[in-house]
Amino acid sequence: MEEVTEGRIWILAKQGIQVQSVSASRQCVSCLVTIDNISPFMLSVVYASCNKDHRKVLWDELRRISSIVPGPWMVCGDFNTTVPIEERLGGVTSFTEATRDFIEAINDSCLIDAVFNGSTFTWCNNRSGRSRRWARLYRMLLNGSWLSSLPMFTINHLTRSCSDHSPILLRFKDNSANFPQPFRFQRIWTTHDDFKRVVREAWDAEVVAAPMFKVFIKMKHLKRKLKDWNKTVFRDVHNNVQNAEDEIARAESNLIHSNYTDNLEKLQIAHENLKRALLQQELFWKQKSRIRWLQEGDRNTKFFHKSVMEKRQKQVIDKIRSLMGEILEKCKDIGREAEDYFKDLFSSQHRAANATILSFIPMVVTEQMNSDLMRPVTLEEVWQRRFPSRSIVLLGRMGSVELSSHLVGTSSEMMFLK
């Protein structure tokens, strides 16, 4: 491997980590990595050429690897090019042909730019003044299988020291924490014929309570029924697709060996089941991706899945800073700190307003307006608003007096409409 790469790429592993070489070229080395308690994954380490035409050979190699990798795959290293304009500071920052080739290679290889912590720029030429250049040449790219199989990880861009490049640290996190999943309505439920029946039966259940509390009880009962029905009928939408494909294979085999009408009907039913399963899978990923501008039924499942994986890794909270200034990275510590913060926020009495923050808020309500808003509403104002053009009769100790809509009196007087 060293002869092929000319010593440009080195892969060193600690004891206990198994690394098996798969392929090697002058710009890329791929190997299968096995670590205890972590799913095996493909690792491609890149050291791209400074020549854009030579880099096209690397992009084609990544496309080829993506077509044969069955599981998690990470591509990392020095790509010697950037993606958006914001990844360069100083020098040429326009959209170039090399940038376009790199973006096309990422999309064709179904790779996702990994979320990271630290500085955006991973390279600096260490010059001074206007000659100083910054760029993000080092990066980590992941495929969808990686985000599904190995979701708990962090990527940190470390500080440069003796080199003009910043090291990148990948750290796997403990995935043993089990958090309760919130209830979400699934659009795929509406594709089943029994959906309305399940909703009707759950809602028609007899509940004796106050009206609003009755609605609350019915909603809670309906949620429990839908969750149980989902586990019984739909189970796993991805396994349903695989089961439907297996059913087609069996039906075709039976039809080949015995060309009977029953076997043909079974094959047609199997195809209908597969269409339904594929539609349900597409609806599942589309709802999770929250993308509404694509039409349903165009088999965009892979695109929806990639969008969900990108959104999911951006929503992960890797670490927080506590009120005491301590950096917390463990899930239990982060959860405890968040719980303590909101308990203090909602249970504290007479919390003083932050004058510094309030000073940035423009004064819209004047003192006079505030005084009018705080003033108690009078009985005259109520009648003017409710009955603007009707007269009233006041009955009191002084007899009956007919007044216009301008009311004069006290709350102890009786009022009748004419």
JOQUI-V803727 format. One record per residue. N is the residue number from 1. PHI is phi in radians with two decimals (NA if undefined). Layout:
N&PHI ; N&PHI
//
This chain:
1&NA ; 2&-1.14 ; 3&-1.19 ; 4&-1.21 ; 5&-1.47 ; 6&1.03 ; 7&1.26 ; 8&-1.34 ; 9&-2.18 ; 10&-2.11 ; 11&-2.15 ; 12&-1.99 ; 13&-2.28 ; 14&-1.28 ; 15&-1.14 ; 16&1.78 ; 17&-1.82 ; 18&-1.65 ; 19&-2.20 ; 20&-2.02 ; 21&-1.18 ; 22&-1.96 ; 23&-2.69 ; 24&-2.62 ; 25&-2.49 ; 26&-1.21 ; 27&-1.98 ; 28&-2.70 ; 29&-2.18 ; 30&-2.00 ; 31&-2.62 ; 32&-1.70 ; 33&-1.91 ; 34&-2.18 ; 35&-2.21 ; 36&-1.01 ; 37&1.13 ; 38&-2.31 ; 39&-1.08 ; 40&-1.02 ; 41&-2.48 ; 42&-1.57 ; 43&-2.10 ; 44&-2.01 ; 45&-1.71 ; 46&-2.00 ; 47&-2.35 ; 48&-1.28 ; 49&-1.26 ; 50&-1.34 ; 51&-1.60 ; 52&-1.13 ; 53&-1.23 ; 54&-1.20 ; 55&-1.16 ; 56&-1.08 ; 57&-1.13 ; 58&-1.13 ; 59&-1.08 ; 60&-1.15 ; 61&-1.16 ; 62&-1.13 ; 63&-1.08 ; 64&-1.17 ; 65&-1.13 ; 66&-1.08 ; 67&-1.37 ; 68&-2.05 ; 69&-1.35 ; 70&-1.51 ; 71&-2.28 ; 72&-1.08 ; 73&-2.54 ; 74&-2.12 ; 75&-2.06 ; 76&-2.49 ; 77&2.36 ; 78&-1.69 ; 79&-1.59 ; 80&0.96 ; 81&-2.80 ; 82&-2.15 ; 83&-1.77 ; 84&-1.48 ; 85&-1.14 ; 86&-1.17 ; 87&-1.53 ; 88&-2.27 ; 89&-2.38 ; 90&1.56 ; 91&1.32 ; 92&-1.34 ; 93&-2.10 ; 94&-1.40 ; 95&-1.37 ; 96&-1.90 ; 97&-1.12 ; 98&-1.12 ; 99&-1.12 ; 100&-1.10 ; 101&-1.08 ; 102&-1.17 ; 103&-1.11 ; 104&-1.11 ; 105&-1.15 ; 106&-1.11 ; 107&-1.17 ; 108&-1.14 ; 109&-1.54 ; 110&0.99 ; 111&-1.83 ; 112&-2.18 ; 113&-1.25 ; 114&-1.27 ; 115&-1.28 ; 116&-2.38 ; 117&-1.98 ; 118&1.96 ; 119&-1.17 ; 120&-1.18 ; 121&-1.56 ; 122&-1.95 ; 123&-2.58 ; 124&-2.57 ; 125&-1.41 ; 126&1.07 ; 127&-1.59 ; 128&-1.94 ; 129&1.23 ; 130&-1.27 ; 131&-1.43 ; 132&-1.28 ; 133&-2.22 ; 134&-2.15 ; 135&-2.81 ; 136&-1.76 ; 137&-1.61 ; 138&-1.54 ; 139&-2.83 ; 140&-2.14 ; 141&-2.02 ; 142&-2.23 ; 143&-1.67 ; 144&-1.11 ; 145&-1.12 ; 146&-1.11 ; 147&-1.17 ; 148&-1.43 ; 149&-1.56 ; 150&-2.23 ; 151&-1.35 ; 152&-1.69 ; 153&-2.77 ; 154&-2.30 ; 155&-2.17 ; 156&-2.13 ; 157&-1.53 ; 158&-1.44 ; 159&-1.34 ; 160&-1.25 ; 161&-2.22 ; 162&-1.59 ; 163&-1.95 ; 164&-1.52 ; 165&-1.92 ; 166&-1.64 ; 167&-1.15 ; 168&-2.07 ; 169&-1.94 ; 170&-1.80 ; 171&-2.25 ; 172&-1.48 ; 173&-1.93 ; 174&-1.20 ; 175&-1.87 ; 176&-1.42 ; 177&-1.17 ; 178&-2.06 ; 179&-1.87 ; 180&-1.14 ; 181&-1.63 ; 182&-1.24 ; 183&-1.34 ; 184&-2.35 ; 185&-1.24 ; 186&-1.80 ; 187&-1.14 ; 188&-1.12 ; 189&-1.08 ; 190&-1.21 ; 191&-1.43 ; 192&-1.65 ; 193&-1.18 ; 194&-1.55 ; 195&-1.08 ; 196&-1.11 ; 197&-1.12 ; 198&-1.09 ; 199&-1.14 ; 200&-1.12 ; 201&-1.13 ; 202&-1.20 ; 203&-1.35 ; 204&-1.42 ; 205&-1.09 ; 206&-1.25 ; 207&-2.34 ; 208&-1.86 ; 209&-2.98 ; 210&-1.10 ; 211&-0.93 ; 212&-1.21 ; 213&-1.20 ; 214&-1.13 ; 215&-1.08 ; 216&-1.07 ; 217&-1.14 ; 218&-1.13 ; 219&-1.10 ; 220&-1.12 ; 221&-1.16 ; 222&-1.14 ; 223&-1.06 ; 224&-1.13 ; 225&-1.16 ; 226&-1.16 ; 227&-1.12 ; 228&-1.16 ; 229&-1.14 ; 230&-1.11 ; 231&-1.15 ; 232&-1.43 ; 233&-1.63 ; 234&-1.56 ; 235&0.96 ; 236&-1.95 ; 237&-1.12 ; 238&-1.30 ; 239&-1.18 ; 240&-1.09 ; 241&-1.13 ; 242&-1.12 ; 243&-1.13 ; 244&-1.15 ; 245&-1.15 ; 246&-1.12 ; 247&-1.13 ; 248&-1.13 ; 249&-1.07 ; 250&-1.17 ; 251&-1.15 ; 252&-1.14 ; 253&-1.11 ; 254&-1.14 ; 255&-1.22 ; 256&-1.16 ; 257&-1.40 ; 258&-2.54 ; 259&-1.42 ; 260&-1.85 ; 261&-1.10 ; 262&-1.08 ; 263&-1.17 ; 264&-1.15 ; 265&-1.12 ; 266&-1.11 ; 267&-1.16 ; 268&-1.12 ; 269&-1.13 ; 270&-1.11 ; 271&-1.14 ; 272&-1.14 ; 273&-1.12 ; 274&-1.17 ; 275&-1.04 ; 276&-1.15 ; 277&-1.15 ; 278&-1.17 ; 279&-1.12 ; 280&-1.11 ; 281&-1.14 ; 282&-1.15 ; 283&-1.11 ; 284&-1.06 ; 285&-1.28 ; 286&-1.15 ; 287&-1.13 ; 288&-1.20 ; 289&-1.33 ; 290&1.07 ; 291&-1.71 ; 292&-1.97 ; 293&-1.52 ; 294&-1.75 ; 295&-1.33 ; 296&-1.35 ; 297&1.55 ; 298&-1.65 ; 299&1.01 ; 300&-1.71 ; 301&-1.00 ; 302&-1.11 ; 303&-1.16 ; 304&-1.08 ; 305&-1.08 ; 306&-1.11 ; 307&-1.12 ; 308&-1.11 ; 309&-1.11 ; 310&-1.11 ; 311&-1.16 ; 312&-1.15 ; 313&-1.26 ; 314&-1.33 ; 315&-1.56 ; 316&-1.28 ; 317&-1.69 ; 318&-1.43 ; 319&-2.80 ; 320&-2.42 ; 321&-1.82 ; 322&-1.28 ; 323&-1.12 ; 324&-1.54 ; 325&1.55 ; 326&-1.52 ; 327&-1.48 ; 328&-1.94 ; 329&-2.10 ; 330&-1.32 ; 331&-1.05 ; 332&-1.14 ; 333&-1.18 ; 334&-1.12 ; 335&-1.11 ; 336&-1.17 ; 337&-1.15 ; 338&-1.13 ; 339&-1.13 ; 340&-1.13 ; 341&-1.10 ; 342&-1.30 ; 343&-1.10 ; 344&-1.19 ; 345&-1.17 ; 346&-1.68 ; 347&-1.92 ; 348&-1.23 ; 349&-1.88 ; 350&0.98 ; 351&-1.24 ; 352&-1.29 ; 353&-1.28 ; 354&-1.40 ; 355&-1.14 ; 356&-1.14 ; 357&-1.20 ; 358&-1.12 ; 359&-1.17 ; 360&-1.47 ; 361&-1.52 ; 362&-1.15 ; 363&-1.41 ; 364&-1.82 ; 365&-1.60 ; 366&-1.36 ; 367&-1.11 ; 368&-1.14 ; 369&-1.10 ; 370&-1.15 ; 371&-1.12 ; 372&-1.15 ; 373&-1.20 ; 374&-1.47 ; 375&-1.21 ; 376&-1.08 ; 377&-1.35 ; 378&-1.56 ; 379&-1.14 ; 380&-1.10 ; 381&-1.15 ; 382&-1.12 ; 383&-1.24 ; 384&-1.15 ; 385&-1.33 ; 386&-1.43 ; 387&-2.29 ; 388&-1.20 ; 389&-2.20 ; 390&-2.03 ; 391&-1.57 ; 392&-2.28 ; 393&-2.04 ; 394&-1.77 ; 395&-1.92 ; 396&-2.61 ; 397&-1.21 ; 398&-1.64 ; 399&1.66 ; 400&-1.71 ; 401&-2.32 ; 402&-1.57 ; 403&-2.12 ; 404&-1.46 ; 405&-1.18 ; 406&-1.42 ; 407&-1.58 ; 408&-2.27 ; 409&2.82 ; 410&-2.05 ; 411&-1.24 ; 412&-1.42 ; 413&-1.45 ; 414&-1.60 ; 415&-2.13 ; 416&-2.30 ; 417&-1.49 ; 418&-1.65
//
